[in-house]
Amino acid sequence: MKILFCNYEYPPLGGGGGVVMAALARELARRHEVTVLTSQALGLASADTEGGVRIIRVPVFFRRQLAVANMPSMIAFLPSGTLKGLGLMRSGRFDVINTHFVVPSGPVGQFLSRVNGIPNVLSVHGGDLYDPSKQSSPHRHAWLRAPIRYMLNAADEVVGQSRDTVRHVAEIYGVQRPIDLIPLGIKRPPAVAGAPREELGIAPDAFVMVTIGRLVARKSTLQLVHALASCGRADTHLVVVGDGPDTAALQNAAAAAGVAERVHLLGHVSDAQKYRALAAADIFVSTSQHEGFGLVFLEAMAFGLPVVCYDRGGQTDFLKSRETGHVIKLNDLADFTRALVELHDQPDVRRDIGRHNLQRVEAFFIDRCAGRYEGVFAAVCERRRRRVAN
């Protein structure tokens, strides 16, 4: 097949949604011809090829950070992505479009699908439908819910990556249609050699918590600093991978709590550095207020780490207290801290959970995800051919 992915973010821009789509595109490029239509910013090339995937980037001008998009850059993707997409269609026929994020990519993919008579598979990732930390979240505004409802109904197929996301399609947007539930997948991480703790200046016998994600309001990473300060275990360190607008507040909170020397802010790092941070840790922690799916939880499990997080989001499809770590009631920081102390004090429990997570994550590698998408693409193409023939 000739597949066009449409996503306003693609690595190194953006977060988990772009990362998993890139892994999906590279996996499918082993067997198909894959093109990605995405944003150009911060000096990225307008055209490139990576892992067998042709990447076409369109200028959005207003983006200032790799990790975090802003409203002007998302709006700018609509005209620039549409114009470039029309040019791509004129230069070669595609069999299927896979649009990721109903906002802001959705209008681009839907327009290209309708104008060119190509089936559109719309993948919703969670935050594009519901983000409780943002006043601008589409679920709060009727003028946004209406066009989203239209795009969810108009797509040839809709894919959600978790039961939580699928539920929001029906409950918030009133869309009653079959939706494919395809869990996201991660690429199998490489083995990490050497002594990553030494690179971070952390003692070999310390207890290390790691978190990965953009430092934005939805992640509530400040809570992790408070948990570190109140857990009463002086050998405990927190490694934070990611950057964003909350970086300064995190630094200030660590200093005010007297734990600055035990909070290690790594910023935006390469995949190799991220894997070294995971290899240095004893457990993975997240105080995110909501996750559409939570790829980072799977990456942590692939390193044999217990996971401690809240109970809101798609991660509840595959995380369960006492089996994969602890799933805590949203914003119950006291219980969250107790879970950290329990895992600190019981290394045998940590090891048992880690072994379980290594087995559990085998179902969530990218080849499984790609195979499911491949089946959806083939089915929508066949349905479109039958409609045209009739």
ZAMARGU-4260 file (C-alpha; in steps of 0.2 Angstrom, whole numbers, plus 5000, padded with zeros to 4 digits):
<rodrens>
0) 5000/5000/5000 | 5004/5018/4998 | 5001/5026/5015 | 5000/5044/5019 | 5001/5048/5038
5) 4995/5066/5043 | 5001/5072/5060 | 5005/5090/5065 | 5019/5083/5076 | 5033/5070/5071
10) 5049/5068/5081 | 5059/5078/5086 | 5043/5089/5088 | 5030/5084/5101 | 5027/5070/5113
15) 5021/5052/5114 | 5008/5053/5100 | 5021/5058/5087 | 5034/5046/5094 | 5022/5031/5092
20) 5016/5036/5075 | 5034/5037/5070 | 5037/5020/5076 | 5022/5014/5067 | 5027/5022/5051
25) 5044/5014/5051 | 5037/4997/5055 | 5025/4998/5041 | 5038/5005/5029 | 5046/4988/5029
30) 5032/4982/5019 | 5023/4997/5011 | 5027/5015/5004 | 5025/5027/5018 | 5024/5046/5018
35) 5022/5058/5033 | 5015/5075/5031 | 5019/5085/5047 | 5026/5102/5054 | 5042/5110/5050
40) 5049/5121/5064 | 5066/5125/5073 | 5077/5122/5059 | 5071/5105/5054 | 5073/5100/5035
45) 5057/5102/5024 | 5060/5085/5017 | 5069/5070/5024 | 5069/5051/5024 | 5071/5041/5040
50) 5069/5023/5043 | 5062/5021/5026 | 5049/5034/5029 | 5048/5049/5018 | 5044/5065/5029
55) 5037/5081/5022 | 5037/5095/5034 | 5027/5111/5031 | 5031/5128/5039 | 5021/5133/5054
60) 5032/5148/5059 | 5026/5151/5077 | 5032/5136/5086 | 5046/5140/5099 | 5049/5123/5108
65) 5052/5105/5102 | 5041/5097/5116 | 5026/5109/5117 | 5015/5116/5103 | 5006/5132/5104
70) 4989/5137/5097 | 4996/5148/5083 | 5007/5134/5076 | 4993/5122/5077 | 4981/5133/5067
75) 4995/5137/5055 | 4996/5118/5051 | 4979/5118/5044 | 4982/5129/5028 | 5000/5124/5025
80) 4997/5105/5028 | 4982/5106/5016 | 4991/5115/5002 | 5006/5103/5003 | 4994/5088/5004
85) 4985/5093/4989 | 5002/5094/4980 | 5007/5077/4986 | 4991/5070/4979 | 4994/5077/4962
90) 5012/5070/4962 | 5006/5052/4966 | 4991/5042/4972 | 4989/5036/4989 | 4979/5021/4995
95) 4974/5027/5012 | 4977/5042/5024 | 4980/5039/5042 | 4976/5055/5052 | 4983/5056/5070
100) 4974/5068/5082 | 4957/5075/5077 | 4964/5092/5083 | 4973/5100/5074 | 4977/5087/5061
105) 4959/5081/5058 | 4953/5094/5046 | 4968/5092/5035 | 4966/5073/5033 | 4947/5074/5031
110) 4949/5087/5017 | 4962/5077/5008 | 4952/5061/5009 | 4936/5069/5003 | 4944/5079/4989
115) 4954/5064/4982 | 4942/5050/4986 | 4954/5041/4997 | 4949/5032/5013 | 4954/5041/5030
120) 4958/5032/5046 | 4957/5044/5060 | 4967/5039/5075 | 4962/5049/5091 | 4975/5049/5105
125) 4965/5056/5120 | 4972/5073/5123 | 4964/5079/5107 | 4947/5074/5114 | 4949/5078/5133
130) 4963/5086/5143 | 4956/5091/5160 | 4972/5103/5163 | 4968/5114/5149 | 4954/5127/5147
135) 4956/5126/5129 | 4952/5107/5129 | 4940/5103/5115 | 4928/5095/5127 | 4924/5111/5136
140) 4918/5121/5120 | 4903/5118/5110 | 4911/5126/5095 | 4925/5114/5095 | 4914/5098/5099
145) 4903/5101/5084 | 4917/5100/5071 | 4925/5086/5080 | 4909/5076/5080 | 4908/5079/5061
150) 4926/5072/5058 | 4923/5057/5070 | 4907/5053/5060 | 4915/5056/5043 | 4931/5046/5044
155) 4930/5029/5036 | 4937/5021/5052 | 4941/5028/5069 | 4955/5020/5080 | 4956/5023/5098
160) 4971/5017/5108 | 4962/5014/5125 | 4945/5011/5132 | 4946/5028/5140 | 4948/5037/5123
165) 4934/5026/5115 | 4922/5030/5130 | 4925/5049/5127 | 4921/5048/5109 | 4903/5042/5114
170) 4901/5051/5130 | 4908/5068/5126 | 4905/5069/5107 | 4889/5058/5106 | 4897/5048/5092
175) 4889/5031/5091 | 4899/5020/5079 | 4911/5005/5080 | 4928/5010/5085 | 4944/5000/5083
180) 4953/4998/5099 | 4971/4996/5095 | 4983/4998/5109 | 4999/5008/5105 | 5015/5000/5104
185) 5033/5004/5108 | 5049/4998/5099 | 5059/4986/5109 | 5072/4996/5119 | 5091/4991/5117
190) 5101/4984/5131 | 5110/4997/5141 | 5128/4995/5145 | 5139/5004/5158 | 5134/5013/5174
195) 5121/5026/5170 | 5119/5030/5189 | 5137/5036/5189 | 5133/5048/5174 | 5119/5056/5184
200) 5130/5057/5200 | 5119/5045/5210 | 5126/5032/5222 | 5124/5014/5216 | 5114/5010/5232
205) 5102/5024/5231 | 5083/5022/5227 | 5080/5030/5211 | 5063/5036/5204 | 5061/5041/5186
210) 5048/5051/5177 | 5047/5055/5158 | 5036/5068/5150 | 5033/5086/5145 | 5034/5098/5160
215) 5017/5105/5158 | 5002/5107/5169 | 4993/5091/5164 | 5009/5081/5171 | 5008/5089/5188
220) 5027/5085/5190 | 5028/5097/5205 | 5018/5083/5215 | 5033/5072/5213 | 5045/5084/5221
225) 5033/5085/5236 | 5032/5066/5237 | 5051/5065/5237 | 5052/5078/5251 | 5039/5070/5262
230) 5043/5051/5259 | 5056/5051/5273 | 5069/5041/5264 | 5085/5051/5262 | 5093/5040/5249
235) 5079/5043/5237 | 5082/5052/5220 | 5070/5059/5207 | 5076/5059/5189 | 5065/5070/5177
240) 5067/5067/5158 | 5058/5081/5148 | 5056/5100/5147 | 5043/5113/5146 | 5035/5128/5154
245) 5035/5121/5171 | 5054/5118/5172 | 5058/5134/5183 | 5044/5130/5195 | 5050/5113/5197
250) 5068/5119/5201 | 5061/5132/5213 | 5050/5119/5222 | 5065/5107/5224 | 5076/5121/5231
255) 5062/5126/5243 | 5059/5108/5249 | 5078/5106/5252 | 5079/5091/5240 | 5087/5100/5225
260) 5102/5089/5226 | 5091/5074/5224 | 5081/5080/5209 | 5090/5078/5192 | 5082/5088/5178
265) 5089/5080/5162 | 5078/5091/5150 | 5074/5085/5132 | 5086/5070/5128 | 5088/5058/5114
270) 5081/5040/5115 | 5097/5033/5120 | 5099/5045/5135 | 5081/5041/5140 | 5084/5023/5140
275) 5099/5026/5151 | 5089/5035/5163 | 5076/5021/5164 | 5090/5009/5166 | 5096/5019/5181
280) 5080/5018/5190 | 5071/5007/5203 | 5053/5013/5199 | 5044/5024/5187 | 5032/5037/5194
285) 5019/5049/5186 | 5007/5061/5193 | 4999/5065/5176 | 4981/5070/5178 | 4976/5061/5162
290) 4984/5050/5149 | 4976/5045/5132 | 4987/5029/5133 | 5004/5031/5141 | 5018/5025/5131
295) 5031/5029/5144 | 5023/5017/5156 | 5026/5003/5143 | 5044/5009/5141 | 5046/5008/5160
300) 5039/4991/5160 | 5051/4985/5146 | 5065/4990/5158 | 5057/4979/5172 | 5052/4994/5182
305) 5036/4995/5194 | 5025/5009/5189 | 5016/5021/5201 | 5003/5033/5194 | 4986/5039/5195
310) 4970/5031/5189 | 4964/5043/5175 | 4967/5038/5157 | 4971/5024/5145 | 4985/5016/5156
315) 4972/5008/5167 | 4969/4996/5152 | 4986/4988/5156 | 4991/4994/5174 | 4984/4986/5190
320) 4989/4989/5208 | 5000/4975/5215 | 5003/4967/5198 | 5012/4981/5189 | 5015/4993/5204
325) 5002/5005/5211 | 4987/5014/5203 | 4982/5028/5215 | 4966/5038/5216 | 4969/5054/5206
330) 4978/5067/5217 | 4979/5057/5233 | 4997/5062/5236 | 4997/5054/5253 | 4993/5037/5246
335) 5005/5040/5231 | 5019/5043/5244 | 5015/5028/5254 | 5016/5017/5238 | 5034/5025/5235
340) 5039/5020/5253 | 5032/5003/5251 | 5042/4999/5235 | 5058/5007/5243 | 5056/4996/5258
345) 5052/4980/5249 | 5065/4976/5236 | 5059/4958/5234 | 5041/4965/5229 | 5050/4977/5217
350) 5059/4963/5209 | 5043/4952/5208 | 5033/4966/5200 | 5048/4970/5188 | 5048/4952/5182
355) 5029/4953/5179 | 5031/4969/5169 | 5044/4962/5158 | 5032/4948/5153 | 5017/4959/5152
360) 5025/4972/5140 | 5028/4959/5127 | 5010/4961/5120 | 5014/4980/5117 | 5028/4981/5105
365) 5026/4990/5089 | 5025/4975/5077 | 5009/4970/5086 | 5002/4988/5084 | 5007/4989/5066
370) 4999/4972/5061 | 4983/4978/5068 | 4984/4995/5058 | 4988/4985/5043 | 4972/4975/5044
375) 4962/4991/5046 | 4970/5000/5031 | 4967/4984/5020 | 4948/4983/5026 | 4944/5002/5023
380) 4953/5001/5006 | 4942/4986/5001 | 4926/4994/5007 | 4930/5010/4997 | 4934/4999/4981
385) 4917/4990/4983 | 4908/5007/4985 | 4916/5014/4969 | 4912/4997/4959 | 4894/4998/4964
</rodrens>
